[in-house]
């Protein structure tokens, strides 16, 4: 197993988790995904994080998606990321009045 890749997956999932409010229901699942990646199952972590994000309707930032995509591509698992919603960059959002 590529420890750098497992670390990338774990760090990315941790960033997503830490951005969510403490009461968000996805936090527990994402914490479990971080541990799965760190303990030698990055492929399972990719699949599980995708399912958790979709189940809890949790969008992620483009850079977070890109990191997960790079890891998923390494394992030929890109299709497992289908259905993840990406937050548009701030400059793509309409102005708030």
JOLINSUL-V255307 format. One record per residue. N is the residue number from 0. RES is the residue in one letter. PHI is phi in whole degrees, -180 to 180 (none if undefined). OMEGA is omega in radians with two decimals (NA if undefined). D_FIRST is the distance of its C-alpha to the first C-alpha in Angstrom with 2 decimals. Layout:
n | res | phi | omega | d_first
N | RES | PHI | OMEGA | D_FIRST
N | RES | PHI | OMEGA | D_FIRST
This chain:
n | res | phi | omega | d_first
0 | X | none | 3.10 | 0.00
1 | X | -83 | -3.09 | 3.79
2 | X | -66 | 3.09 | 6.01
3 | X | -64 | 3.13 | 8.87
4 | X | -68 | 3.10 | 8.20
5 | X | -61 | 3.12 | 7.82
6 | X | -67 | 3.10 | 10.84
7 | X | -60 | 3.14 | 12.62
8 | X | -63 | -3.13 | 12.56
9 | X | -62 | 3.14 | 13.76
10 | X | -63 | -3.12 | 16.32
11 | X | -64 | 3.12 | 17.60
12 | X | -64 | 3.12 | 18.19
13 | X | -63 | 3.10 | 19.83
14 | X | -63 | 3.11 | 22.09
15 | X | -60 | -3.13 | 23.16
16 | X | -59 | -3.05 | 23.90
17 | X | -70 | 3.10 | 25.76
18 | X | -78 | -3.10 | 27.91
19 | X | -81 | 3.07 | 29.28
20 | X | -60 | -3.09 | 32.34
21 | X | -58 | -3.09 | 31.94
22 | X | -89 | -3.09 | 33.64
23 | X | -66 | -3.08 | 31.48
24 | X | -66 | -3.13 | 30.32
25 | X | -78 | -3.05 | 26.83
26 | X | -57 | -3.12 | 25.94
27 | X | -65 | 3.12 | 25.16
28 | X | -62 | -3.13 | 22.90
29 | X | -67 | 3.06 | 21.04
30 | X | -61 | 3.10 | 20.71
31 | X | -64 | 3.11 | 19.13
32 | X | -64 | 3.10 | 16.66
33 | X | -60 | -3.13 | 15.75
34 | X | -65 | 3.11 | 15.12
35 | X | -61 | 3.13 | 13.08
36 | X | -64 | -3.08 | 10.65
37 | X | -69 | -3.05 | 10.80
38 | X | -105 | 2.92 | 10.41
39 | X | 96 | 3.12 | 7.12
40 | X | -127 | -3.08 | 8.66
41 | X | -63 | 3.12 | 8.57
42 | X | -65 | 3.10 | 10.20
43 | X | -65 | 3.13 | 12.80
44 | X | -61 | 3.12 | 13.37
45 | X | -62 | -3.14 | 14.23
46 | X | -63 | -3.10 | 16.56
47 | X | -67 | -3.14 | 18.04
48 | X | -66 | 3.10 | 18.77
49 | X | -61 | 3.13 | 20.46
50 | X | -64 | 3.14 | 22.53
51 | X | -64 | -3.13 | 23.47
52 | X | -62 | 3.13 | 24.58
53 | X | -72 | -3.11 | 26.64
54 | X | -61 | -3.11 | 28.08
55 | X | -91 | 3.10 | 29.20
56 | X | 49 | -3.05 | 30.30
57 | X | -110 | 3.11 | 28.43
58 | X | -74 | 3.11 | 28.40
59 | X | -127 | 3.13 | 25.98
60 | X | -76 | -3.11 | 26.59
61 | X | -58 | -3.12 | 25.86
62 | X | -68 | 3.08 | 23.51
63 | X | -68 | 3.11 | 21.48
64 | X | -63 | -3.13 | 21.45
65 | X | -60 | 3.12 | 20.47
66 | X | -66 | 3.10 | 17.33
67 | X | -65 | 3.14 | 16.39
68 | X | -63 | 3.14 | 17.50
69 | X | -60 | 3.13 | 15.36
70 | X | -68 | 3.14 | 12.16
71 | X | -63 | 3.12 | 13.79
72 | X | -64 | 3.11 | 14.77
73 | X | -58 | -3.12 | 11.33
74 | X | -100 | -3.08 | 10.93
75 | X | 56 | -3.09 | 14.69
76 | X | -122 | -3.05 | 15.62
77 | X | -57 | -3.11 | 18.25
78 | X | -63 | 3.13 | 20.95
79 | X | -71 | -3.13 | 19.63
80 | X | -90 | 3.12 | 20.80
81 | X | -61 | 3.12 | 24.33
82 | X | 98 | 3.08 | 26.85
83 | X | -75 | 3.14 | 25.47
84 | X | -91 | -3.13 | 28.46
85 | X | -105 | 3.10 | 28.25
86 | X | -70 | 3.09 | 30.75
87 | X | -67 | 3.10 | 32.97
88 | X | -62 | -3.10 | 33.24
89 | X | -53 | -3.10 | 36.24
90 | X | -74 | 3.11 | 38.27
91 | X | -94 | -3.14 | 37.98
92 | X | -81 | 3.08 | 39.55
93 | X | -67 | 3.14 | 43.32
94 | X | -64 | 3.11 | 45.38
95 | X | -97 | -3.13 | 46.26
96 | X | -113 | NA | 49.95
